[in-house]
Amino acid sequence: MPSPKEAPKMLEVSREEMGRSDTLRYNVNYFLLEENYDRAIEEIEAYRSRDFDLPQYKEKINPYLNYAIDLIHAIRAKNGLFKNASLTRSKQQEIQLVVRGHYQDLQNTFKKIDQIRNQLQLEDMKSTIWVAQAFVFTSVVVAMVYLFRELGAFSSNFKIIWDELTEDFVEWLSRLLF
């Protein structure tokens, strides 16, 4: 999408506030600046309907997406009041402050959605690492048992080593689970 032409007087947005050009935040901000509120809401609904790789992501962001839509409706309503020529200058400034507050809330909502995604990705990576570690450790133990049985090396030294490894494994597993 092209960058916004010129921000309306109601909202002035810096490049940093817009976000990266391939994000929901950028697209919604772009349409807000163009005062195309319906298209901004459509972007949120399209994002909501996407399939995500992360379990629980949709469920966790849904309230934030609903709140973002409510904020867009509030910005639209206040912007309509702002353009009313019969309002005094002080009332227009008051409305403009309210709209800026709504807009800031909207930006914080998008940041919270990003935090949720990052948190879930981190949890997913941690669980993958945990499973991989458990698999490797179990494979090593199984291989050692097999080798010692095949080589007939169940001597007293092996019993000491086996007890030590078993103790380490149980300790490692208890740290992961508790």
Residue frames as a rotation matrix with the C-alpha (Angstrom) as fourth column:
MET 1
0.579 0.816 0.000 0.00
0.816 -0.579 0.000 0.00
0.000 0.000 -1.000 0.00
PRO 2
-0.067 -0.588 0.806 1.24
0.424 -0.748 -0.511 3.49
0.903 0.307 0.299 -0.65
SER 3
-0.722 -0.205 -0.661 2.03
0.691 -0.272 -0.670 5.69
-0.042 -0.940 0.338 2.28
PRO 4
0.283 0.913 -0.293 -0.73
0.873 -0.372 -0.317 8.07
-0.398 -0.166 -0.902 3.38
LYS 5
0.196 -0.147 0.969 -0.92
0.700 -0.671 -0.243 11.28
0.686 0.727 -0.029 1.39
GLU 6
-0.655 -0.340 0.675 -1.46
-0.193 -0.788 -0.585 13.90
0.730 -0.513 0.451 4.01
ALA 7
-0.683 0.384 -0.621 -2.83
0.719 0.502 -0.480 13.22
0.127 -0.775 -0.619 7.45
PRO 8
0.238 0.821 0.519 -6.12
0.478 -0.564 0.673 14.93
0.845 0.088 -0.527 8.20
LYS 9
-0.220 -0.320 0.921 -6.03
-0.493 -0.779 -0.388 17.62
0.842 -0.539 0.014 10.86
MET 10
0.715 0.602 0.355 -7.80
-0.607 0.283 0.742 15.29
0.347 -0.746 0.568 13.26
LEU 11
0.840 -0.468 0.274 -4.97
0.209 0.745 0.633 12.73
-0.501 -0.475 0.724 13.32
GLU 12
0.562 -0.776 -0.287 -1.32
-0.743 -0.321 -0.587 13.35
0.363 0.543 -0.757 12.68
VAL 13
0.932 -0.154 0.329 0.73
-0.013 0.890 0.456 10.19
-0.363 -0.429 0.827 12.74
SER 14
0.129 -0.959 -0.252 4.47
-0.887 -0.225 0.403 9.68
-0.443 0.172 -0.880 12.60
ARG 15
0.101 -0.207 -0.973 6.09
-0.763 0.612 -0.210 6.97
0.639 0.763 -0.096 10.49
GLU 16
-0.871 -0.491 -0.010 7.03
-0.351 0.636 -0.687 5.01
0.344 -0.595 -0.727 13.64
GLU 17
-0.485 0.771 0.412 3.41
-0.567 0.082 -0.820 4.95
-0.666 -0.632 0.397 14.82
MET 18
0.242 0.583 -0.775 2.31
-0.969 0.191 -0.159 3.50
0.055 0.789 0.611 11.49
GLY 19
0.391 -0.176 0.903 4.34
-0.278 0.913 0.298 0.32
-0.877 -0.368 0.308 12.04
ARG 20
-0.727 -0.657 0.200 5.89
-0.076 0.366 0.928 -1.92
-0.682 0.659 -0.316 9.39
SER 21
-0.479 0.538 -0.694 4.15
-0.862 -0.438 0.255 -1.83
-0.167 0.720 0.674 6.03
ASP 22
-0.527 0.274 -0.805 3.20
-0.316 0.816 0.484 -5.52
0.789 0.509 -0.344 6.09
THR 23
-0.942 0.124 -0.311 1.30
0.333 0.424 -0.842 -5.46
0.028 -0.897 -0.441 9.38
LEU 24
0.000 0.998 -0.070 -2.27
0.953 0.021 0.302 -5.10
0.303 -0.066 -0.951 10.54
ARG 25
0.112 -0.018 -0.993 -1.28
0.683 -0.725 0.091 -1.97
-0.721 -0.689 -0.069 12.43
TYR 26
-0.825 -0.478 -0.301 0.02
0.103 -0.651 0.752 -0.23
-0.555 0.590 0.586 9.30
ASN 27
-0.756 0.562 0.334 -3.01
0.495 0.159 0.854 -1.15
0.428 0.811 -0.399 7.20
VAL 28
0.207 0.870 -0.447 -5.50
0.975 -0.144 0.172 0.02
0.085 -0.472 -0.878 9.82
ASN 29
-0.093 -0.326 -0.941 -3.56
0.473 -0.846 0.246 3.24
-0.876 -0.422 0.233 10.42
TYR 30
-0.949 -0.277 0.149 -3.41
0.243 -0.346 0.906 3.89
-0.199 0.897 0.396 6.68
PHE 31
-0.400 0.875 0.273 -7.17
0.668 0.073 0.741 3.60
0.628 0.479 -0.613 6.32
LEU 32
0.270 0.445 -0.854 -7.79
0.909 -0.409 0.075 5.69
-0.316 -0.797 -0.515 9.44
LEU 33
-0.485 -0.546 -0.683 -5.67
0.294 -0.838 0.460 8.49
-0.824 0.023 0.567 8.03
GLU 34
-0.968 0.200 0.151 -7.61
0.115 -0.181 0.977 8.27
0.223 0.963 0.152 4.79
GLU 35
-0.590 0.774 0.231 -10.80
-0.687 -0.331 -0.648 8.38
-0.425 -0.541 0.726 6.91
ASN 36
-0.119 0.498 -0.859 -11.86
-0.663 0.604 0.442 5.07
0.739 0.622 0.258 5.37
TYR 37
-0.343 -0.005 0.939 -13.14
-0.922 0.195 -0.335 3.59
-0.181 -0.981 -0.072 8.63
ASP 38
0.724 0.669 0.167 -15.10
-0.609 0.734 -0.300 0.74
-0.324 0.115 0.939 7.06
ARG 39
0.623 -0.570 -0.535 -11.98
-0.251 0.502 -0.828 -0.48
0.741 0.650 0.170 5.25
ALA 40
-0.402 -0.759 0.512 -9.99
-0.755 -0.042 -0.654 -0.30
0.518 -0.650 -0.557 8.51
ILE 41
0.051 0.521 0.852 -12.61
-0.847 0.475 -0.239 -2.51
-0.530 -0.709 0.465 10.17
GLU 42
0.903 0.254 -0.347 -12.52
-0.419 0.701 -0.577 -4.88
0.097 0.666 0.739 7.19
GLU 43
0.048 -0.968 -0.248 -8.76
-0.529 0.185 -0.828 -5.22
0.847 0.171 -0.503 7.67
ILE 44
-0.507 -0.191 0.841 -9.28
-0.858 0.205 -0.471 -6.23
-0.083 -0.960 -0.268 11.28
GLU 45
0.480 0.771 0.419 -12.02
-0.669 0.630 -0.394 -8.72
-0.567 -0.091 0.818 10.33
ALA 46
0.738 -0.287 -0.611 -9.81
-0.425 0.506 -0.751 -10.19
0.524 0.814 0.252 7.59
TYR 47
-0.377 -0.908 0.181 -7.00
-0.678 0.138 -0.722 -10.58
0.631 -0.395 -0.668 10.10
ARG 48
-0.212 0.394 0.894 -9.38
-0.876 0.330 -0.353 -12.23
-0.434 -0.858 0.275 12.56
SER 49
0.762 0.647 0.031 -10.49
-0.550 0.672 -0.497 -14.78
-0.342 0.361 0.867 9.95
ARG 50
0.152 -0.797 -0.584 -6.93
-0.803 0.245 -0.543 -15.86
0.576 0.552 -0.603 9.06
ASP 51
0.922 -0.029 -0.387 -5.56
0.196 0.895 0.400 -19.22
0.334 -0.445 0.831 10.13
PHE 52
0.416 -0.793 0.445 -2.65
-0.860 -0.503 -0.092 -18.92
0.297 -0.344 -0.891 12.54
ASP 53
0.004 -0.542 -0.840 0.05
-0.123 0.834 -0.538 -21.46
0.992 0.106 -0.064 13.36
LEU 54
-0.876 -0.420 0.236 0.00
-0.239 -0.046 -0.970 -20.64
0.418 -0.906 -0.060 17.04
PRO 55
-0.247 0.819 -0.517 -2.58
0.720 0.512 0.467 -22.41
0.648 -0.257 -0.717 19.17
GLN 56
0.118 0.477 -0.871 -4.77
0.953 -0.300 -0.035 -20.11
-0.278 -0.826 -0.490 21.27
TYR 57
-0.859 -0.509 -0.057 -3.66
0.475 -0.833 0.282 -16.99
-0.191 0.215 0.958 19.36
LYS 58
-0.546 0.723 0.424 -7.08
0.189 -0.387 0.902 -16.26
0.816 0.573 0.074 17.90
GLU 59
0.332 0.710 -0.621 -8.76
0.753 0.197 0.628 -16.83
0.568 -0.676 -0.470 21.23
LYS 60
-0.074 -0.454 -0.888 -6.37
0.918 -0.380 0.118 -14.49
-0.391 -0.806 0.444 23.05
ILE 61
-0.927 -0.369 -0.063 -6.44
0.314 -0.860 0.402 -11.62
-0.202 0.353 0.913 20.52
ASN 62
-0.351 0.865 0.358 -10.19
0.779 0.058 0.624 -11.66
0.520 0.498 -0.694 19.86
PRO 63
0.461 0.555 -0.692 -11.08
0.844 -0.514 0.150 -9.26
-0.273 -0.654 -0.706 22.72
TYR 64
-0.297 -0.660 -0.690 -8.36
0.311 -0.750 0.584 -6.87
-0.903 -0.042 0.428 21.56
LEU 65
-0.898 0.037 0.438 -9.64
0.431 -0.116 0.895 -6.95
0.084 0.993 0.089 17.98
ASN 66
0.111 0.994 -0.002 -13.17
0.929 -0.103 0.356 -6.20
0.353 -0.041 -0.935 19.24
TYR 67
0.339 -0.068 -0.938 -11.79
0.630 -0.724 0.281 -3.31
-0.699 -0.686 -0.203 21.27
ALA 68
-0.746 -0.658 -0.103 -9.88
0.319 -0.489 0.812 -2.00
-0.585 0.572 0.575 18.22
ILE 69
-0.542 0.636 0.550 -13.12
0.692 -0.034 0.721 -1.99
0.477 0.771 -0.421 16.20
ASP 70
0.468 0.710 -0.526 -14.89
0.884 -0.391 0.257 -0.12
-0.023 -0.585 -0.810 19.02
LEU 71
-0.084 -0.592 -0.802 -12.10
0.443 -0.743 0.502 2.46
-0.892 -0.313 0.325 19.03
ILE 72
-0.902 -0.205 0.381 -12.40
0.425 -0.259 0.867 2.93
-0.079 0.944 0.321 15.26
HIS 73
-0.006 0.971 0.240 -16.14
0.855 -0.119 0.505 3.52
0.519 0.208 -0.829 15.65
ALA 74
0.490 0.138 -0.861 -15.41
0.726 -0.611 0.316 6.06
-0.482 -0.780 -0.400 18.40
ILE 75
-0.564 -0.754 -0.336 -12.82
0.367 -0.594 0.716 7.83
-0.740 0.281 0.611 16.23
ARG 76
-0.683 0.387 0.619 -15.31
0.642 -0.086 0.762 7.96
0.348 0.918 -0.190 13.34
ALA 77
0.370 0.907 -0.198 -18.03
0.888 -0.283 0.363 9.44
0.273 -0.311 -0.911 15.56
LYS 78
0.330 -0.315 -0.890 -15.72
0.549 -0.703 0.452 12.04
-0.768 -0.637 -0.059 17.10
ASN 79
-0.760 -0.631 0.156 -14.25
0.469 -0.366 0.804 12.94
-0.450 0.684 0.574 13.73
GLY 80
-0.248 0.774 0.582 -17.77
0.815 -0.158 0.558 13.67
0.524 0.613 -0.591 12.47
LEU 81
0.681 0.464 -0.566 -18.30
0.719 -0.569 0.399 15.98
-0.137 -0.679 -0.721 15.45
PHE 82
-0.137 -0.865 -0.482 -14.91
0.579 -0.465 0.670 17.61
-0.803 -0.187 0.565 14.90
LYS 83
-0.801 -0.196 0.566 -15.89
0.599 -0.298 0.743 18.67
0.023 0.934 0.356 11.39
ASN 84
0.292 0.956 -0.011 -19.07
0.947 -0.287 0.146 20.32
0.137 -0.053 -0.989 12.63
ALA 85
-0.408 -0.497 0.766 -18.55
0.519 -0.817 -0.253 24.03
0.751 0.294 0.591 11.95
SER 86
0.429 0.681 0.593 -20.95
-0.115 -0.611 0.784 25.11
0.896 -0.404 -0.184 14.68
LEU 87
0.667 -0.240 -0.706 -18.68
0.726 0.422 0.543 23.85
0.167 -0.874 0.455 17.47
THR 88
0.911 -0.410 0.034 -16.53
-0.401 -0.864 0.305 26.31
-0.095 -0.291 -0.952 19.33
ARG 89
0.285 -0.909 -0.305 -12.77
-0.565 0.098 -0.819 26.13
0.774 0.406 -0.485 18.96
SER 90
-0.415 -0.446 0.793 -12.35
-0.910 0.214 -0.357 24.89
-0.010 -0.869 -0.494 22.53
LYS 91
0.441 0.645 0.624 -14.90
-0.567 0.739 -0.364 22.11
-0.696 -0.193 0.692 21.96
GLN 92
0.868 -0.193 -0.457 -13.09
-0.350 0.415 -0.840 21.09
0.352 0.889 0.293 18.76
GLN 93
-0.151 -0.982 0.111 -9.80
-0.745 0.039 -0.665 20.95
0.649 -0.183 -0.738 20.67
GLU 94
-0.180 0.177 0.968 -11.45
-0.862 0.446 -0.242 18.86
-0.474 -0.878 0.072 23.37
ILE 95
0.837 0.529 0.138 -12.79
-0.369 0.733 -0.571 16.43
-0.403 0.427 0.809 20.76
GLN 96
0.563 -0.704 -0.433 -9.39
-0.485 0.142 -0.863 16.30
0.668 0.696 -0.262 19.09
LEU 97
-0.384 -0.693 0.611 -7.78
-0.906 0.153 -0.395 15.33
0.180 -0.705 -0.686 22.41
VAL 98
0.236 0.561 0.793 -10.33
-0.632 0.709 -0.313 12.57
-0.738 -0.427 0.522 22.89
VAL 99
0.952 0.105 -0.286 -9.66
-0.299 0.505 -0.810 11.25
0.059 0.857 0.512 19.37
ARG 100
0.097 -0.987 -0.125 -5.91
-0.696 0.023 -0.718 11.30
0.711 0.157 -0.685 20.00
GLY 101
-0.319 -0.129 0.939 -6.55
-0.882 0.404 -0.244 9.33
-0.348 -0.905 -0.243 23.20
HIS 102
0.692 0.622 0.366 -8.62
-0.392 0.750 -0.533 6.77
-0.606 0.225 0.763 21.25
TYR 103
0.766 -0.457 -0.453 -5.90
-0.411 0.194 -0.891 6.57
0.495 0.868 -0.039 18.63
GLN 104
-0.264 -0.891 0.369 -3.23
-0.883 0.070 -0.463 6.02
0.387 -0.449 -0.806 21.30
ASP 105
0.032 0.381 0.924 -5.39
-0.693 0.674 -0.254 3.28
-0.720 -0.633 0.286 22.84
LEU 106
0.933 0.324 -0.153 -5.64
-0.318 0.552 -0.771 1.70
-0.165 0.768 0.619 19.39
GLN 107
0.302 -0.906 -0.295 -1.86
-0.623 0.046 -0.781 1.74
0.721 0.420 -0.551 19.00
ASN 108
-0.424 -0.423 0.801 -1.45
-0.899 0.299 -0.319 0.18
-0.105 -0.856 -0.507 22.44
THR 109
0.506 0.691 0.516 -3.98
-0.541 0.721 -0.434 -2.49
-0.672 -0.060 0.738 21.47
PHE 110
0.864 -0.246 -0.440 -1.95
-0.324 0.397 -0.858 -3.38
0.386 0.884 0.263 18.37
LYS 111
-0.171 -0.967 0.188 1.21
-0.787 0.019 -0.616 -3.50
0.593 -0.253 -0.765 20.48
LYS 112
-0.138 0.206 0.969 -0.54
-0.828 0.513 -0.227 -5.84
-0.544 -0.833 0.100 22.93
ILE 113
0.893 0.451 -0.003 -1.57
-0.356 0.701 -0.618 -8.11
-0.277 0.553 0.786 20.03
ASP 114
0.444 -0.819 -0.364 2.09
-0.464 0.137 -0.875 -8.20
0.766 0.558 -0.319 18.94
GLN 115
-0.371 -0.573 0.731 3.16
-0.918 0.109 -0.381 -9.04
0.139 -0.812 -0.567 22.51
ILE 116
0.395 0.598 0.697 0.69
-0.641 0.724 -0.257 -11.90
-0.658 -0.345 0.669 22.65
ARG 117
0.935 -0.080 -0.346 2.02
-0.253 0.533 -0.807 -13.30
0.249 0.842 0.478 19.37
ASN 118
0.046 -0.999 0.014 5.62
-0.626 -0.040 -0.779 -13.00
0.778 0.027 -0.627 20.57
GLN 119
-0.233 -0.067 0.970 4.79
-0.938 0.279 -0.206 -14.62
-0.257 -0.958 -0.128 23.91
LEU 120
0.708 0.577 0.408 3.03
-0.442 0.812 -0.381 -17.56
-0.551 0.090 0.830 22.25
GLN 121
0.734 -0.531 -0.424 5.91
-0.311 0.293 -0.904 -18.02
0.604 0.795 0.050 19.79
LEU 122
-0.253 -0.856 0.450 8.35
-0.835 -0.042 -0.549 -18.08
0.489 -0.515 -0.704 22.70
GLU 123
0.044 0.357 0.933 6.25
-0.796 0.577 -0.183 -20.65
-0.603 -0.735 0.310 24.59
ASP 124
0.939 0.321 -0.121 6.03
-0.317 0.679 -0.663 -22.75
-0.130 0.661 0.739 21.43
MET 125
0.332 -0.903 -0.273 9.80
-0.484 0.085 -0.871 -22.66
0.810 0.421 -0.409 20.98
LYS 126
-0.328 -0.444 0.834 10.36
-0.944 0.117 -0.308 -23.59
0.039 -0.888 -0.458 24.64
SER 127
0.444 0.554 0.704 8.08
-0.582 0.776 -0.244 -26.61
-0.682 -0.301 0.667 24.39
THR 128
0.913 -0.175 -0.368 9.78
-0.253 0.465 -0.848 -27.71
0.320 0.868 0.380 21.17
ILE 129
-0.058 -0.990 0.128 13.19
-0.695 -0.052 -0.717 -27.45
0.716 -0.130 -0.685 22.83
TRP 130
-0.126 0.079 0.989 11.93
-0.920 0.363 -0.147 -29.38
-0.371 -0.928 0.027 25.85
VAL 131
0.835 0.492 0.249 10.62
-0.347 0.820 -0.456 -32.21
-0.428 0.295 0.854 23.66
ALA 132
0.670 -0.652 -0.356 13.87
-0.304 0.196 -0.932 -32.31
0.677 0.733 -0.067 21.65
GLN 133
-0.261 -0.787 0.559 15.97
-0.880 -0.044 -0.473 -32.43
0.397 -0.616 -0.681 24.83
ALA 134
0.163 0.405 0.900 13.85
-0.760 0.633 -0.147 -35.21
-0.629 -0.660 0.411 26.29
PHE 135
0.969 0.198 -0.149 14.11
-0.245 0.668 -0.703 -37.18
-0.039 0.717 0.696 23.05
VAL 136
0.305 -0.934 -0.183 17.88
-0.487 0.012 -0.873 -36.84
0.818 0.356 -0.451 22.88
PHE 137
-0.326 -0.437 0.838 18.38
-0.944 0.105 -0.312 -37.74
0.048 -0.893 -0.447 26.52
THR 138
0.467 0.591 0.658 16.05
-0.591 0.762 -0.265 -40.75
-0.658 -0.265 0.705 26.27
SER 139
0.904 -0.171 -0.391 17.77
-0.276 0.464 -0.842 -41.90
0.325 0.869 0.372 23.08
VAL 140
-0.072 -0.990 0.119 21.17
-0.715 -0.032 -0.698 -41.74
0.695 -0.136 -0.706 24.77
VAL 141
-0.223 0.046 0.974 19.92
-0.889 0.400 -0.222 -43.73
-0.400 -0.915 -0.048 27.77
VAL 142
0.786 0.565 0.251 18.28
-0.392 0.769 -0.505 -46.37
-0.478 0.298 0.826 25.54
ALA 143
0.678 -0.605 -0.417 21.42
-0.368 0.213 -0.905 -46.64
0.636 0.767 -0.078 23.39
MET 144
-0.291 -0.817 0.497 23.62
-0.878 0.021 -0.479 -47.01
0.381 -0.576 -0.724 26.47
VAL 145
0.122 0.410 0.904 21.41
-0.735 0.650 -0.195 -49.73
-0.667 -0.640 0.381 27.93
TYR 146
0.956 0.257 -0.140 21.40
-0.276 0.632 -0.724 -51.57
-0.098 0.731 0.675 24.63
LEU 147
0.355 -0.903 -0.241 25.18
-0.525 0.020 -0.851 -51.33
0.773 0.429 -0.467 24.23
PHE 148
-0.371 -0.523 0.767 25.90
-0.927 0.158 -0.340 -52.47
0.056 -0.838 -0.543 27.76
ARG 149
0.428 0.584 0.690 23.53
-0.573 0.766 -0.292 -55.38
-0.699 -0.270 0.663 27.47
GLU 150
0.953 -0.081 -0.292 25.00
-0.223 0.466 -0.856 -56.42
0.205 0.881 0.426 24.14
LEU 151
0.117 -0.993 -0.019 28.56
-0.501 -0.042 -0.865 -56.07
0.858 0.110 -0.502 25.41
GLY 152
0.509 0.153 -0.847 27.72
0.509 0.740 0.440 -57.81
0.694 -0.655 0.299 28.65
ALA 153
-0.497 -0.801 0.333 29.14
0.273 -0.508 -0.817 -54.90
0.824 -0.315 0.471 30.58
PHE 154
0.578 0.723 0.378 26.83
-0.197 -0.326 0.925 -55.01
0.792 -0.609 -0.045 33.56
SER 155
-0.228 -0.746 -0.626 29.64
0.658 0.356 -0.664 -54.74
0.718 -0.563 0.410 35.99
SER 156
0.141 0.238 -0.961 29.82
0.946 -0.318 0.061 -52.81
-0.291 -0.918 -0.270 39.21
ASN 157
-0.804 -0.463 -0.372 31.19
0.324 -0.867 0.380 -49.78
-0.498 0.185 0.847 37.33
PHE 158
-0.755 0.582 0.302 28.20
0.218 -0.211 0.953 -49.75
0.619 0.785 0.033 35.03
LYS 159
0.102 0.820 -0.564 25.83
0.910 0.152 0.386 -49.96
0.402 -0.552 -0.730 37.99
ILE 160
-0.232 -0.269 -0.935 27.47
0.699 -0.714 0.032 -46.84
-0.676 -0.646 0.354 39.47
ILE 161
-0.986 -0.144 -0.078 27.28
0.042 -0.680 0.732 -45.01
-0.159 0.719 0.677 36.14
TRP 162
-0.506 0.860 0.063 23.69
0.486 0.224 0.845 -46.15
0.713 0.458 -0.531 35.60
ASP 163
0.116 0.534 -0.837 22.61
0.991 -0.120 0.061 -44.97
-0.067 -0.837 -0.543 39.05
GLU 164
-0.546 -0.409 -0.731 24.28
0.396 -0.895 0.205 -41.58
-0.739 -0.178 0.650 38.45
LEU 165
-0.976 0.194 0.097 22.61
0.023 -0.350 0.937 -41.16
0.216 0.916 0.337 35.04
THR 166
-0.223 0.949 -0.223 19.23
0.748 0.313 0.585 -42.19
0.625 -0.036 -0.780 36.39
GLU 167
-0.026 0.134 -0.991 19.56
0.880 -0.468 -0.086 -39.73
-0.475 -0.874 -0.106 39.25
ASP 168
-0.826 -0.356 -0.437 20.54
0.116 -0.866 0.487 -36.93
-0.552 0.351 0.757 36.83
PHE 169
-0.807 0.561 0.182 17.64
0.246 0.040 0.968 -37.77
0.536 0.827 -0.171 34.54
VAL 170
0.040 0.855 -0.516 15.07
0.942 0.140 0.304 -37.76
0.332 -0.499 -0.801 37.33
GLU 171
-0.208 -0.205 -0.957 16.47
0.653 -0.757 0.020 -34.48
-0.728 -0.621 0.291 38.67
TRP 172
-0.976 -0.180 -0.120 16.39
0.018 -0.622 0.782 -32.89
-0.216 0.762 0.611 35.20
LEU 173
-0.549 0.833 0.069 12.85
0.480 0.246 0.842 -34.11
0.684 0.495 -0.535 34.58
SER 174
0.096 0.594 -0.798 11.62
0.993 -0.113 0.035 -32.82
-0.069 -0.796 -0.601 37.94
ARG 175
-0.570 -0.351 -0.743 13.12
0.337 -0.925 0.179 -29.37
-0.750 -0.148 0.645 37.22
LEU 176
-0.974 0.215 0.067 11.29
0.001 -0.295 0.955 -29.25
0.225 0.931 0.287 33.89
LEU 177
-0.309 0.932 -0.190 7.97
0.535 0.335 0.775 -30.36
0.786 0.138 -0.602 35.27
PHE 178
0.501 0.504 -0.703 7.91
0.860 -0.197 0.471 -28.60
0.099 -0.841 -0.532 38.62
